[in-house]
Amino acid sequence: MTLYTPRRGARVLLVDAAGRVLLFDGFDPARPEHRYWFTPGGGLDPAESPAAGAARELAEETGLRLDPAELGEPVWSDTTEFSFNGVLYRQEQDFFLLLVPSWEVDTAGFDDIERGSIAGHRWWAPAELAASGERYYPPDLPALLTRLLDADAGREGASC
């Protein structure tokens, strides 16, 4: 029987005006050859709400500071199992969608783990990500983004 460490997490789908999502180029320190792209976010502190954790992680990882209420409600939730630095995790996580005109990423707030496991960042269009052949998490990210952005455009069109 595999024992997983339970964890709660919150992630942000940070999307610019061109419809591109910000992803970090990361790797597992225990398996440096295991490279993958992932969204800003991470584990919640004890008693921290998902929105508060997402806002905190966004500030630490990108320099973008906002009130947790500005994130609204989660747009998607899932449970994922993964290994990082020799520990197996089962993480229940909420995703928030945040649209920005643009953003200059500032990683000065990275902690030691992030500095040791993130090689860079990039803004990806969903179709470009799907066609890239790269590993990314969650695995259905391009389809999720397309669905969310189409729904958001529909809401904007309905209010005109």
SEMARVO-543777 format. One record per residue: residue in one letter; x, y, z of N, C-alpha, C, CB in turn. Coordinates in pm, whole numbers, plus 50000, padded with zeros to 5 digits. Glycine has a CB too. Layout:
BEGIN
aXYZXYZXYZXYZ
...
// end
This chain:
BEGIN
m500844988150000500005000050000500895012550000499045000050122
t500615021649909501375034149900500785044349996501365039549756
l501635050550075501175060750169501465074650114501845058950306
y500415082250101500535095950050500395105750166499465098749942
t501125116650158500955127650252499815136350200502285135950267
p498745137850279497645146250232498035161050235496395143950319
r497525168350138497875182550127496735189950058499215184550048
r496455202050102495515210850035496325221149958494525217750137
g495875224749840496595234349758495665243749686497475227249660
a496245254449635495515264149553496445268849443494995276249639
r495895270249323496695273949207495975285049132496935261649114
v496755292549054496205303748978496495301848830496765317249028
l495435302548751495565303048605495665317848571494345295848530
l496895322948564497155337048535497235338648385498465342148605
v496255345748327496125346748182496215361348141494775340448133
d497065364048039497235377947991496225381147880498685380147940
a496265393347832495305398147731495395390347600495535412947704
a496535384147574496695376047452496145361847471498175375547412
g495605358847590495055345647616496105335347653494305340947497
r497285340047693498375330947730498395329047882499755336447680
v498705316947924498785313648067500245313348111498085300048096
l500495318348231501845317948288502105304248347502035328948394
l503215298048306503625285348362505095286048401503395273848262
f505425278748508506805277448552507395264548499506895277948706
d508685264948465509445253448418510115247348540510505257448306
g509555236148587510065230348710510595216348693508995230248813
f511215211548800511725197948805511735193348949513145197048742
d511725180248966511765174049098513235172849139511055160049098
p513645179049252515055178049294515555163649308515235185249425
a514655154349343515045140349355515175133549219514035132749441
r514585139649116514635134348979514785146148884513345125948945
p515955152448877516115164748798515775163148650517525169548810
e515805150948599515455148748458513945149448436515985135248411
h513165148948543511695149348533511255164048529511005141748653
r511165169448407510825183648387509345184848356511675189848272
y508755196048395507335198348370507025213148387506465189848465
w505915217448327505405231148337504195230948431505015236948196
f504085241148515502975241448611502585255748642503365234048740
t501385257248695500815270348726501345275648858499305269548730
p501305288848879501635294349011500695288549117501555309949010
g501205286449235500405281349345501185271349427499125275049294
g500495265449524501145255549609500295251949727502485260749656
g500945246449828500255241649946499735252850033501165232950026
l498605249950098498005259750190498615258550328496495257750197
d498735269850395499125269950536497945264950618499585284150582
p498195260250741497085255750825496035266850840497595251450965
a494765263250826493615272250842493535283150734493655278750978
e494385282450632494365292450524493295288450421495765293650455
s492505298150377491495295350275492185293550140490435306750268
p491535286450047492135285149914492415298649848491215277049825
a491505308249856491735321349794492915328449859490475330049802
a493005327849992494125334350062495445327750023493925333750216
g495455314350016496675307249977497065310149834496485292449995
a496095310649744496385313749604496965327749591495115312449517
a496375337449663496895351249658498305352049715495955360849734
r498545345049826499885344949887500905338949791499875337150020
e500575327349735501495320649642501745329349518500945306949601
l500705335749467500845344349350501815355849379499485349849306
a501705361749496502615372649535504055367449547502165379049668
e504225356049614505565350549634506225346549502505505338549726
e505445340749412506015334949291506055344249171505255322849255
t505205354449170505155363349052505305378049085503855361348979
g505185381649214505225395749253503885402749241506245403049171
l502865395949190501545401949173500775400749304500755395049056
r500485412349364499795412649493498355417049473500515422049592
l497435409649535496025413149527495305407849650495395407549398
d494125413349672493275408649781492695395249739492135419149814
p492665385349829492115372349791490715373049731492095363349911
a489915382649774488545384049720488565386849570487795395249793
e489645392849519489745395849376489825383249291490945404549349
l490155371849352490235359349278488855353249253491105349449353
g487865357549331486525351749316486495337449366486085352349170
e485605329749305485455315749342486355306949256483975311249328
p486725295149305487505285949220486735282649092487855272949297
v487475281148982486855277548854486975262648827487495285448741
w487795255848906488005241548886488685236049009488845238748759
s488425223449040489075216449152489425202349107488155216049279
d490495196949163490825183149136491675177649250491575181749001
t491945164849242492855158249334493945151949250492115147549423
t495185154349289496325149049214497265141849309497065160249139
e497935131949258498945124749335500275126549264498585109449350
f501295130149341502605132549281503715130249383502685146849224
s504905128549330506095127249412506935139849395506915114449374
f507435145049505508335156549498509385155049607507555170149514
n510635154749564511775153849654511665141649746511885166549738
g511195130649690511125118049763509895116149849512305116949847
v508955125549846507735124449925506545122949830507545136850019
l505655113549861504445111749783503335120249844504025096749777
y502645127949759501565136749804500265133049734501915151449778
r499175134749804497835134949745497295148749777496885123149803
q497165156949674496795171049694495425173949637497825180249630
e494535178549723493255183949680493505198749654492095181649787
q493155203449534493515217049498492405224049422494775217149415
d492325237149446491385245849377492165254849284490545254149478
f491595257449166492195266249067491355278949056492325259248930
f492035290349050491395303349031491855308848897491735313149149
l490965315748827491295322148700491455337048725490195319448592
l492605342448684492855356748698493325362148563493915359648810
l492555371548509492895377848382493585391048409491635379948294
v494735393148345495495405548358495835410648219496805403348443
p495945423948201496345428948069497715423448029496375444348068
s498645423848124499995418148109500605417848248500885426548007
w501745411248262502405411048391503875407748372501725400948487
e504745415648433506185412948434506475404748558507035426248431
v506765392048541506945382748652508185386448733507055368248601
d508005386948866509085389748960509185377749054508835403149040
t510255370049043510415357949124511275360249249511035347049040
a511465372849288512285375849407511725369549534512395390949426
g510415366449535509795360549653509905345349660508375364349658
f510595339049564510775324549568511425320349699511615319749449
d510955309049756511625303449872512755294149823510625295649963
d513485288149916514625279649879514205267949790515305274350005
i513075261849821512615250449740512315255049598511345243949803
e511645266449583511325271549449512595275349373510385283649459
r513535281749443514795285349376515545272949330515685293649470
g515385262049403516105249749369515365240449275516425242449493
s514135243949236513375234549151512635241349036512395227049237
i512845254349017512215261448906513295267848820511205272348957
a513295264248692514335268848600513955281348523514675257948504
g512675284948522512245296648447510735297148437512855296648307
h510245306048352508805307348332508555311848188508185317448433
r507315310148147506935313748011505425315248004507445302947908
w504975324047916503555325547886503235316647767503165340547856
w502225307947782501865298247679500425300447630502025283947733
a500215300347499498875299547443498415285147459498835304247291
p497125282747489496665268947508496995259647390495175268947531
a496765264147268497045255647151498545252847138496525262347022
e499355262747167500815260947162501265250747265501545274447185
l500705251547385501055242047491500645227947451500365246047624
a499425226447398498935213247358499815207047250497495214247308
a500355215247159501165210147048502655208947082501005219246928
s503045213147201504465214447235505195201247258504605222747355
g504485190947300505165178647338505775179347477506255175447238
e505615190647545506135192547681505195185847782506305207647714
r505735182547900504925177448010504405189448088505745167648102
y503125189448121502545200548198501455194948288501975211648104
y501195202448392500165198548490499235210248516500815193848623
p497935207648525497295194548506497365190248359495835195048552
p497285177048335497475172048199496435176948099497455157248200
d495265181248145494245186348053494195201648054492875180648090
l495305208148089495365222648102494925230147975496755226748138
p495405226647855494965234247737493455233947717495655228747612
a492835222247733491385221347717490665229047826490935206547718
l491155228247949490565235648061490615250548034491285232248193
l491775255547993491925269847964490995274247851493375273047927
t490945266447745490085269947631488625270847677490235259547518
r488185261147754486805261147803486535273247892486505248147881
l487445276147986487265287448077487295300748004488335287248186
l488225302347910488345315047838487165317047743489665315647760
d486675306247681485485307347596484275311247679485225294147521
a484135305347798483015308647887483115323047933482985299148009
d484325327647965484515341348009484195351247897485955343448058
a484605347847773484295356647658482785357047635485025351747530
g482115345847658480665345647644479965354547746480165331447658
r480485354747869479915363447973480125378147935480555360448111
e481335381347884481615395247845480695399447731483095396947804
g480505390347633479645393647520478205395647561479725382847416
a477765388047662476385389147708476115402247780476045377547801
s477175408547832476965421047907477075433347819477975421948020
c477415431747694477545443247603476205448747563478325439447480
// end
